[in-house]
Amino acid sequence: QVQLVESGGGLVQAGGSLRLSCAASGSIFSINSMGWYRQAPGKQRELVARITNGGSTNYADSVKGRFTISRDNAKNTVYLQMNSLKPEDTAVYYCNAARSWPSAQYWGPGTQVTVSS
């Protein structure tokens, strides 16, 4: 099992910045990649950014150039630096950890990000 705990959400004005953190514990040796997803009211959960054990990253088109995902392996923590925030970035942000075999997905409880116009 893998436990994930997010922190760093909050209320910010448009154009501002926030940094989300996700601390992982448990059987993290089996994890192949970690990422951030978000879900806005009335919408499906969508991928925001992902980082593999090898350091490869991918981003949703809507956040490219504004958000940066990174990881600190010594602290078993993944970060999401969010700059130039827009009202449409308002959502609950979830940390995700994925294992390839046997296949498994783990989720944190989520942290609210609200961007005011």
MIGUTI-51109 format. One record per residue (C-alpha): chain; x, y, z; residue in one letter; residue number from 1. Coordinates in steps of 0.2 Angstrom, whole numbers. Example, Ala and Ser with C-alpha at 12.3 -4.5 7.8 and 13.67 -1.06 7.14 Angstrom:
# MIGUTI-51109
<node><cadena>A</cadena><c1>62</c1><c2>-22</c2><c3>39</c3><residuo>A</residuo><num>1</num></node>
<node><cadena>A</cadena><c1>68</c1><c2>-5</c2><c3>36</c3><residuo>S</residuo><num>2</num></node>
***
This chain:
# MIGUTI-51109
<node><cadena>A</cadena><c1>0</c1><c2>0</c2><c3>0</c3><residuo>Q</residuo><num>1</num></node>
<node><cadena>A</cadena><c1>5</c1><c2>18</c2><c3>-3</c3><residuo>V</residuo><num>2</num></node>
<node><cadena>A</cadena><c1>-1</c1><c2>33</c2><c3>7</c3><residuo>Q</residuo><num>3</num></node>
<node><cadena>A</cadena><c1>-2</c1><c2>50</c2><c3>-1</c3><residuo>L</residuo><num>4</num></node>
<node><cadena>A</cadena><c1>-5</c1><c2>67</c2><c3>8</c3><residuo>V</residuo><num>5</num></node>
<node><cadena>A</cadena><c1>-6</c1><c2>83</c2><c3>-2</c3><residuo>E</residuo><num>6</num></node>
<node><cadena>A</cadena><c1>-3</c1><c2>100</c2><c3>5</c3><residuo>S</residuo><num>7</num></node>
<node><cadena>A</cadena><c1>-1</c1><c2>118</c2><c3>-1</c3><residuo>G</residuo><num>8</num></node>
<node><cadena>A</cadena><c1>-18</c1><c2>122</c2><c3>-8</c3><residuo>G</residuo><num>9</num></node>
<node><cadena>A</cadena><c1>-28</c1><c2>138</c2><c3>-5</c3><residuo>G</residuo><num>10</num></node>
<node><cadena>A</cadena><c1>-35</c1><c2>154</c2><c3>-12</c3><residuo>L</residuo><num>11</num></node>
<node><cadena>A</cadena><c1>-25</c1><c2>165</c2><c3>-23</c3><residuo>V</residuo><num>12</num></node>
<node><cadena>A</cadena><c1>-28</c1><c2>179</c2><c3>-35</c3><residuo>Q</residuo><num>13</num></node>
<node><cadena>A</cadena><c1>-27</c1><c2>177</c2><c3>-54</c3><residuo>A</residuo><num>14</num></node>
<node><cadena>A</cadena><c1>-9</c1><c2>179</c2><c3>-59</c3><residuo>G</residuo><num>15</num></node>
<node><cadena>A</cadena><c1>-2</c1><c2>172</c2><c3>-42</c3><residuo>G</residuo><num>16</num></node>
<node><cadena>A</cadena><c1>7</c1><c2>156</c2><c3>-38</c3><residuo>S</residuo><num>17</num></node>
<node><cadena>A</cadena><c1>5</c1><c2>141</c2><c3>-27</c3><residuo>L</residuo><num>18</num></node>
<node><cadena>A</cadena><c1>16</c1><c2>126</c2><c3>-23</c3><residuo>R</residuo><num>19</num></node>
<node><cadena>A</cadena><c1>8</c1><c2>109</c2><c3>-20</c3><residuo>L</residuo><num>20</num></node>
<node><cadena>A</cadena><c1>17</c1><c2>95</c2><c3>-11</c3><residuo>S</residuo><num>21</num></node>
<node><cadena>A</cadena><c1>13</c1><c2>77</c2><c3>-10</c3><residuo>C</residuo><num>22</num></node>
<node><cadena>A</cadena><c1>22</c1><c2>66</c2><c3>3</c3><residuo>A</residuo><num>23</num></node>
<node><cadena>A</cadena><c1>22</c1><c2>48</c2><c3>-1</c3><residuo>A</residuo><num>24</num></node>
<node><cadena>A</cadena><c1>24</c1><c2>33</c2><c3>12</c3><residuo>S</residuo><num>25</num></node>
<node><cadena>A</cadena><c1>22</c1><c2>15</c2><c3>12</c3><residuo>G</residuo><num>26</num></node>
<node><cadena>A</cadena><c1>28</c1><c2>3</c2><c3>-2</c3><residuo>S</residuo><num>27</num></node>
<node><cadena>A</cadena><c1>34</c1><c2>17</c2><c3>-13</c3><residuo>I</residuo><num>28</num></node>
<node><cadena>A</cadena><c1>48</c1><c2>7</c2><c3>-20</c3><residuo>F</residuo><num>29</num></node>
<node><cadena>A</cadena><c1>35</c1><c2>-1</c2><c3>-31</c3><residuo>S</residuo><num>30</num></node>
<node><cadena>A</cadena><c1>30</c1><c2>15</c2><c3>-39</c3><residuo>I</residuo><num>31</num></node>
<node><cadena>A</cadena><c1>34</c1><c2>19</c2><c3>-57</c3><residuo>N</residuo><num>32</num></node>
<node><cadena>A</cadena><c1>27</c1><c2>37</c2><c3>-58</c3><residuo>S</residuo><num>33</num></node>
<node><cadena>A</cadena><c1>18</c1><c2>50</c2><c3>-49</c3><residuo>M</residuo><num>34</num></node>
<node><cadena>A</cadena><c1>7</c1><c2>64</c2><c3>-54</c3><residuo>G</residuo><num>35</num></node>
<node><cadena>A</cadena><c1>-6</c1><c2>78</c2><c3>-51</c3><residuo>W</residuo><num>36</num></node>
<node><cadena>A</cadena><c1>-24</c1><c2>77</c2><c3>-57</c3><residuo>Y</residuo><num>37</num></node>
<node><cadena>A</cadena><c1>-38</c1><c2>90</c2><c3>-54</c3><residuo>R</residuo><num>38</num></node>
<node><cadena>A</cadena><c1>-56</c1><c2>90</c2><c3>-54</c3><residuo>Q</residuo><num>39</num></node>
<node><cadena>A</cadena><c1>-67</c1><c2>105</c2><c3>-56</c3><residuo>A</residuo><num>40</num></node>
<node><cadena>A</cadena><c1>-85</c1><c2>105</c2><c3>-51</c3><residuo>P</residuo><num>41</num></node>
<node><cadena>A</cadena><c1>-96</c1><c2>96</c2><c3>-64</c3><residuo>G</residuo><num>42</num></node>
<node><cadena>A</cadena><c1>-80</c1><c2>90</c2><c3>-74</c3><residuo>K</residuo><num>43</num></node>
<node><cadena>A</cadena><c1>-71</c1><c2>74</c2><c3>-75</c3><residuo>Q</residuo><num>44</num></node>
<node><cadena>A</cadena><c1>-54</c1><c2>72</c2><c3>-67</c3><residuo>R</residuo><num>45</num></node>
<node><cadena>A</cadena><c1>-40</c1><c2>76</c2><c3>-78</c3><residuo>E</residuo><num>46</num></node>
<node><cadena>A</cadena><c1>-21</c1><c2>74</c2><c3>-79</c3><residuo>L</residuo><num>47</num></node>
<node><cadena>A</cadena><c1>-11</c1><c2>90</c2><c3>-75</c3><residuo>V</residuo><num>48</num></node>
<node><cadena>A</cadena><c1>7</c1><c2>84</c2><c3>-74</c3><residuo>A</residuo><num>49</num></node>
<node><cadena>A</cadena><c1>16</c1><c2>67</c2><c3>-72</c3><residuo>R</residuo><num>50</num></node>
<node><cadena>A</cadena><c1>34</c1><c2>63</c2><c3>-68</c3><residuo>I</residuo><num>51</num></node>
<node><cadena>A</cadena><c1>42</c1><c2>46</c2><c3>-70</c3><residuo>T</residuo><num>52</num></node>
<node><cadena>A</cadena><c1>56</c1><c2>38</c2><c3>-59</c3><residuo>N</residuo><num>53</num></node>
<node><cadena>A</cadena><c1>68</c1><c2>42</c2><c3>-73</c3><residuo>G</residuo><num>54</num></node>
<node><cadena>A</cadena><c1>63</c1><c2>61</c2><c3>-72</c3><residuo>G</residuo><num>55</num></node>
<node><cadena>A</cadena><c1>53</c1><c2>62</c2><c3>-88</c3><residuo>S</residuo><num>56</num></node>
<node><cadena>A</cadena><c1>38</c1><c2>73</c2><c3>-87</c3><residuo>T</residuo><num>57</num></node>
<node><cadena>A</cadena><c1>22</c1><c2>77</c2><c3>-96</c3><residuo>N</residuo><num>58</num></node>
<node><cadena>A</cadena><c1>9</c1><c2>91</c2><c3>-95</c3><residuo>Y</residuo><num>59</num></node>
<node><cadena>A</cadena><c1>-8</c1><c2>95</c2><c3>-100</c3><residuo>A</residuo><num>60</num></node>
<node><cadena>A</cadena><c1>-8</c1><c2>108</c2><c3>-114</c3><residuo>D</residuo><num>61</num></node>
<node><cadena>A</cadena><c1>-18</c1><c2>120</c2><c3>-103</c3><residuo>S</residuo><num>62</num></node>
<node><cadena>A</cadena><c1>-4</c1><c2>121</c2><c3>-90</c3><residuo>V</residuo><num>63</num></node>
<node><cadena>A</cadena><c1>12</c1><c2>120</c2><c3>-101</c3><residuo>K</residuo><num>64</num></node>
<node><cadena>A</cadena><c1>24</c1><c2>134</c2><c3>-97</c3><residuo>G</residuo><num>65</num></node>
<node><cadena>A</cadena><c1>15</c1><c2>139</c2><c3>-81</c3><residuo>R</residuo><num>66</num></node>
<node><cadena>A</cadena><c1>16</c1><c2>123</c2><c3>-70</c3><residuo>F</residuo><num>67</num></node>
<node><cadena>A</cadena><c1>31</c1><c2>113</c2><c3>-66</c3><residuo>T</residuo><num>68</num></node>
<node><cadena>A</cadena><c1>32</c1><c2>96</c2><c3>-58</c3><residuo>I</residuo><num>69</num></node>
<node><cadena>A</cadena><c1>47</c1><c2>90</c2><c3>-48</c3><residuo>S</residuo><num>70</num></node>
<node><cadena>A</cadena><c1>52</c1><c2>77</c2><c3>-35</c3><residuo>R</residuo><num>71</num></node>
<node><cadena>A</cadena><c1>63</c1><c2>75</c2><c3>-20</c3><residuo>D</residuo><num>72</num></node>
<node><cadena>A</cadena><c1>67</c1><c2>57</c2><c3>-19</c3><residuo>N</residuo><num>73</num></node>
<node><cadena>A</cadena><c1>76</c1><c2>59</c2><c3>-2</c3><residuo>A</residuo><num>74</num></node>
<node><cadena>A</cadena><c1>60</c1><c2>66</c2><c3>5</c3><residuo>K</residuo><num>75</num></node>
<node><cadena>A</cadena><c1>48</c1><c2>55</c2><c3>-5</c3><residuo>N</residuo><num>76</num></node>
<node><cadena>A</cadena><c1>39</c1><c2>70</c2><c3>-10</c3><residuo>T</residuo><num>77</num></node>
<node><cadena>A</cadena><c1>32</c1><c2>77</c2><c3>-27</c3><residuo>V</residuo><num>78</num></node>
<node><cadena>A</cadena><c1>29</c1><c2>95</c2><c3>-30</c3><residuo>Y</residuo><num>79</num></node>
<node><cadena>A</cadena><c1>18</c1><c2>105</c2><c3>-42</c3><residuo>L</residuo><num>80</num></node>
<node><cadena>A</cadena><c1>24</c1><c2>123</c2><c3>-44</c3><residuo>Q</residuo><num>81</num></node>
<node><cadena>A</cadena><c1>9</c1><c2>133</c2><c3>-51</c3><residuo>M</residuo><num>82</num></node>
<node><cadena>A</cadena><c1>13</c1><c2>150</c2><c3>-58</c3><residuo>N</residuo><num>83</num></node>
<node><cadena>A</cadena><c1>2</c1><c2>163</c2><c3>-68</c3><residuo>S</residuo><num>84</num></node>
<node><cadena>A</cadena><c1>-14</c1><c2>155</c2><c3>-61</c3><residuo>L</residuo><num>85</num></node>
<node><cadena>A</cadena><c1>-30</c1><c2>157</c2><c3>-69</c3><residuo>K</residuo><num>86</num></node>
<node><cadena>A</cadena><c1>-48</c1><c2>156</c2><c3>-63</c3><residuo>P</residuo><num>87</num></node>
<node><cadena>A</cadena><c1>-50</c1><c2>140</c2><c3>-74</c3><residuo>E</residuo><num>88</num></node>
<node><cadena>A</cadena><c1>-37</c1><c2>132</c2><c3>-63</c3><residuo>D</residuo><num>89</num></node>
<node><cadena>A</cadena><c1>-49</c1><c2>131</c2><c3>-49</c3><residuo>T</residuo><num>90</num></node>
<node><cadena>A</cadena><c1>-51</c1><c2>113</c2><c3>-44</c3><residuo>A</residuo><num>91</num></node>
<node><cadena>A</cadena><c1>-48</c1><c2>100</c2><c3>-31</c3><residuo>V</residuo><num>92</num></node>
<node><cadena>A</cadena><c1>-30</c1><c2>94</c2><c3>-35</c3><residuo>Y</residuo><num>93</num></node>
<node><cadena>A</cadena><c1>-26</c1><c2>75</c2><c3>-32</c3><residuo>Y</residuo><num>94</num></node>
<node><cadena>A</cadena><c1>-9</c1><c2>67</c2><c3>-30</c3><residuo>C</residuo><num>95</num></node>
<node><cadena>A</cadena><c1>-8</c1><c2>50</c2><c3>-39</c3><residuo>N</residuo><num>96</num></node>
<node><cadena>A</cadena><c1>5</c1><c2>36</c2><c3>-38</c3><residuo>A</residuo><num>97</num></node>
<node><cadena>A</cadena><c1>5</c1><c2>23</c2><c3>-51</c3><residuo>A</residuo><num>98</num></node>
<node><cadena>A</cadena><c1>13</c1><c2>5</c2><c3>-52</c3><residuo>R</residuo><num>99</num></node>
<node><cadena>A</cadena><c1>15</c1><c2>-4</c2><c3>-68</c3><residuo>S</residuo><num>100</num></node>
<node><cadena>A</cadena><c1>15</c1><c2>-22</c2><c3>-61</c3><residuo>W</residuo><num>101</num></node>
<node><cadena>A</cadena><c1>5</c1><c2>-28</c2><c3>-53</c3><residuo>P</residuo><num>102</num></node>
<node><cadena>A</cadena><c1>-5</c1><c2>-13</c2><c3>-59</c3><residuo>S</residuo><num>103</num></node>
<node><cadena>A</cadena><c1>-11</c1><c2>-1</c2><c3>-46</c3><residuo>A</residuo><num>104</num></node>
<node><cadena>A</cadena><c1>-16</c1><c2>17</c2><c3>-43</c3><residuo>Q</residuo><num>105</num></node>
<node><cadena>A</cadena><c1>-16</c1><c2>26</c2><c3>-27</c3><residuo>Y</residuo><num>106</num></node>
<node><cadena>A</cadena><c1>-24</c1><c2>43</c2><c3>-23</c3><residuo>W</residuo><num>107</num></node>
<node><cadena>A</cadena><c1>-22</c1><c2>57</c2><c3>-10</c3><residuo>G</residuo><num>108</num></node>
<node><cadena>A</cadena><c1>-38</c1><c2>65</c2><c3>-2</c3><residuo>P</residuo><num>109</num></node>
<node><cadena>A</cadena><c1>-35</c1><c2>80</c2><c3>-13</c3><residuo>G</residuo><num>110</num></node>
<node><cadena>A</cadena><c1>-32</c1><c2>99</c2><c3>-9</c3><residuo>T</residuo><num>111</num></node>
<node><cadena>A</cadena><c1>-43</c1><c2>113</c2><c3>-15</c3><residuo>Q</residuo><num>112</num></node>
<node><cadena>A</cadena><c1>-36</c1><c2>127</c2><c3>-26</c3><residuo>V</residuo><num>113</num></node>
<node><cadena>A</cadena><c1>-46</c1><c2>142</c2><c3>-29</c3><residuo>T</residuo><num>114</num></node>
<node><cadena>A</cadena><c1>-41</c1><c2>156</c2><c3>-41</c3><residuo>V</residuo><num>115</num></node>
<node><cadena>A</cadena><c1>-51</c1><c2>172</c2><c3>-40</c3><residuo>S</residuo><num>116</num></node>
<node><cadena>A</cadena><c1>-53</c1><c2>184</c2><c3>-54</c3><residuo>S</residuo><num>117</num></node>
***
